[in-house]
Amino acid sequence: MQALTTLKEITSLTEDGEALSSSINLNSISLATSRILSQTPGVDASPKWFAAYTAPRHEKAVVRQLDARHVESFLPLYSSARRWKNGCRVTIAQPLFPSYVFVRVKRQDSIKVLQIPGVLSIVGAGREPSALPCAEIESLRAGLPQRQFEPHPYLAAGEKVRIIAGSFEGMVGILLRKKNDCRVVLTLDLIRQSVAVEIGVDEIEPFKQ
């Protein structure tokens, strides 16, 4: 993964206890270059989904900063039970894909995301940000609130199925069984992250390429 920025950090503390970098991002792509890109014929000016790579435990703080700047973002969270040292059990919301926040911006406006404290880079090839498939992100946004899901180790190969009904219709993943439930592991290859989503046997079919 090629970082698009260098980072000069001054550490402070956010309101929910996250370590937030009150930092100055020195972007290797200048504002002038960004303006040239926006004026270059053939450059797609429509908003796309990109993956912003953040410092550890900065995801929620980054989303708050994006909201303040009116930048559309998506941070999928899942519930995790924790036991504190005093024996108390609590349920906390944790990022489904640690250190990643999805942002929807025009390609030439990605520099605005890089200026957010805590953002280290935009995932891409070399210096060029790579857009995520819009259908995958929109399916996750629509479908995750309606399902049971949890993080899953990244899978690159295996027996594949296609989801044929519901919010995830059309997505392809790997079928697993957990106790009496069926789950499909959906993978975002660009960031090498996977999520296991509970699914009905009547909602899938074998995937044949």
Wavefront OBJ file of the C-alpha trace (Angstrom):
o trace
v 0.000 0.000 0.000
v 1.470 3.316 -1.087
v 0.852 6.190 1.321
v 0.002 9.508 -0.283
v 1.121 11.613 2.646
v 3.798 12.053 5.232
v 2.600 12.731 8.739
v 3.899 15.072 11.434
v 2.025 14.116 14.584
v 1.150 15.938 17.755
v -0.956 13.560 19.807
v -4.080 14.715 21.633
v -7.152 12.935 23.046
v -10.631 12.883 21.578
v -13.836 13.041 23.619
v -14.394 9.274 23.482
v -10.840 8.398 24.454
v -9.378 7.835 21.013
v -5.849 9.062 20.378
v -6.273 11.695 17.687
v -3.394 13.153 15.751
v -3.597 16.936 15.766
v -1.396 16.752 12.753
v -0.338 18.523 9.624
v -0.577 16.257 6.580
v 2.102 17.227 4.074
v 0.586 15.928 0.841
v 2.939 14.821 -1.884
v 0.364 15.917 -4.466
v 0.092 19.687 -4.484
v -3.094 21.696 -4.682
v -1.943 22.916 -8.090
v -1.685 19.333 -9.333
v -5.163 18.641 -7.985
v -6.552 21.596 -9.943
v -4.816 20.401 -13.104
v -6.354 16.949 -12.665
v -9.813 18.481 -12.316
v -9.341 20.359 -15.596
v -7.811 17.485 -17.574
v -10.107 16.083 -20.305
v -11.197 12.536 -19.571
v -10.876 12.778 -15.787
v -14.086 11.447 -14.241
v -15.535 14.267 -12.135
v -18.335 12.209 -10.552
v -18.053 11.227 -6.855
v -16.646 7.756 -6.178
v -16.151 5.648 -3.064
v -12.565 5.459 -1.812
v -10.974 3.784 1.214
v -9.185 6.141 3.583
v -6.514 4.404 5.660
v -6.363 5.809 9.197
v -4.108 5.604 12.199
v -5.177 2.823 14.621
v -8.311 3.666 16.653
v -8.837 6.924 14.777
v -11.775 5.761 12.642
v -14.586 7.399 14.634
v -12.659 10.631 15.095
v -12.000 10.785 11.353
v -15.717 10.318 10.628
v -16.582 13.200 12.961
v -14.101 15.408 11.120
v -15.521 14.340 7.750
v -19.059 15.098 8.932
v -17.948 18.554 10.052
v -16.592 19.162 6.544
v -19.771 17.774 4.917
v -17.882 14.888 3.293
v -19.976 11.740 2.852
v -18.480 8.769 4.696
v -19.318 5.230 5.757
v -17.894 3.460 8.813
v -19.504 0.038 9.373
v -19.544 -0.914 13.063
v -20.300 -4.182 14.848
v -21.120 -4.926 18.486
v -18.471 -6.654 20.572
v -18.755 -7.827 24.196
v -15.851 -6.864 26.430
v -15.042 -7.573 30.072
v -13.271 -4.803 32.002
v -10.667 -5.527 34.676
v -13.304 -4.936 37.389
v -15.382 -7.804 35.974
v -18.061 -5.666 34.321
v -19.206 -6.759 30.866
v -20.017 -4.083 28.307
v -20.957 -4.026 24.649
v -19.026 -1.632 22.471
v -19.249 -0.677 18.811
v -16.047 -1.375 16.915
v -15.051 -0.773 13.289
v -15.791 -3.772 11.103
v -12.712 -2.994 8.991
v -10.091 -1.623 11.420
v -8.193 1.460 10.184
v -10.462 1.993 7.173
v -13.148 4.628 6.572
v -14.989 4.802 3.255
v -15.425 8.254 1.723
v -17.416 9.384 -1.313
v -15.703 12.249 -3.123
v -14.589 13.309 -6.564
v -11.151 11.922 -7.357
v -9.580 15.375 -7.546
v -11.091 16.248 -4.144
v -9.357 13.364 -2.344
v -6.795 15.879 -1.081
v -9.502 17.206 1.259
v -9.681 13.784 2.895
v -5.891 13.656 3.273
v -6.039 16.909 5.239
v -8.153 15.271 7.960
v -6.114 14.604 11.150
v -5.667 10.854 11.534
v -5.939 9.993 7.813
v -2.669 8.470 6.599
v -3.449 7.725 2.957
v -6.034 6.900 0.334
v -5.785 3.308 -0.829
v -4.627 3.088 -4.421
v -1.918 2.153 -6.880
v 1.144 4.342 -6.472
v 0.023 7.959 -6.177
v -3.342 7.338 -7.819
v -6.364 6.618 -5.550
v -8.351 3.543 -6.578
v -12.148 3.759 -6.500
v -14.123 0.945 -4.873
v -17.048 -0.666 -6.739
v -20.029 1.534 -5.858
v -22.414 -1.441 -5.821
v -20.368 -3.207 -3.116
v -20.351 -0.214 -0.752
v -24.030 0.572 -1.294
v -24.929 -3.086 -0.684
v -23.002 -3.048 2.590
v -24.684 0.199 3.682
v -28.150 -1.136 2.927
v -27.700 -4.731 4.014
v -25.574 -4.773 7.168
v -28.182 -3.101 9.447
v -30.623 -5.885 8.548
v -28.301 -8.836 9.253
v -26.117 -10.454 11.855
v -22.486 -9.979 10.869
v -18.966 -10.089 12.255
v -15.368 -9.597 11.071
v -13.777 -12.515 9.276
v -10.194 -13.254 8.201
v -9.497 -12.204 4.636
v -10.200 -14.985 2.111
v -8.853 -14.940 -1.408
v -10.127 -18.260 -2.765
v -12.619 -21.021 -1.975
v -16.115 -22.319 -2.789
v -18.140 -19.364 -4.028
v -21.863 -18.583 -4.046
v -23.925 -15.714 -5.442
v -26.553 -13.953 -3.329
v -29.795 -13.870 -5.318
v -32.170 -11.978 -2.984
v -32.210 -9.105 -0.512
v -29.954 -6.071 -0.135
v -26.823 -8.063 -1.039
v -28.298 -9.439 -4.280
v -25.635 -9.896 -6.922
v -22.675 -10.011 -4.540
v -20.407 -13.056 -4.640
v -18.817 -14.577 -1.544
v -17.646 -17.765 0.129
v -20.198 -19.961 1.899
v -19.561 -20.999 5.504
v -21.587 -22.741 8.174
v -21.617 -21.646 11.813
v -23.656 -23.953 14.033
v -27.054 -24.070 12.310
v -26.622 -20.845 10.370
v -25.281 -20.160 6.908
v -22.940 -17.252 6.425
v -21.402 -15.789 3.322
v -17.987 -14.162 3.552
v -17.973 -11.006 1.439
v -14.578 -9.575 0.549
v -13.341 -6.128 -0.466
v -10.196 -7.121 -2.341
v -8.823 -3.581 -2.625
v -8.355 -3.294 1.146
v -7.994 -7.054 1.770
v -10.833 -7.137 4.314
v -13.748 -9.563 4.704
v -17.051 -9.718 6.601
v -19.192 -12.790 7.363
v -22.914 -12.065 6.869
v -25.740 -14.349 8.012
v -27.767 -15.485 5.007
v -30.641 -17.868 4.241
v -30.057 -20.955 2.112
v -32.848 -19.782 -0.193
v -30.965 -16.535 -0.861
v -27.896 -18.077 -2.499
v -26.921 -20.162 -5.505
v -23.653 -21.729 -6.656
v -21.436 -19.247 -8.459
v -20.107 -20.380 -11.817
v -17.707 -18.148 -13.688
l 1 2 3 4 5 6 7 8 9 10 11 12 13 14 15 16 17 18 19 20 21 22 23 24 25 26 27 28 29 30 31 32 33 34 35 36 37 38 39 40 41 42 43 44 45 46 47 48 49 50 51 52 53 54 55 56 57 58 59 60 61 62 63 64 65 66 67 68 69 70 71 72 73 74 75 76 77 78 79 80 81 82 83 84 85 86 87 88 89 90 91 92 93 94 95 96 97 98 99 100 101 102 103 104 105 106 107 108 109 110 111 112 113 114 115 116 117 118 119 120 121 122 123 124 125 126 127 128 129 130 131 132 133 134 135 136 137 138 139 140 141 142 143 144 145 146 147 148 149 150 151 152 153 154 155 156 157 158 159 160 161 162 163 164 165 166 167 168 169 170 171 172 173 174 175 176 177 178 179 180 181 182 183 184 185 186 187 188 189 190 191 192 193 194 195 196 197 198 199 200 201 202 203 204 205 206 207 208 209
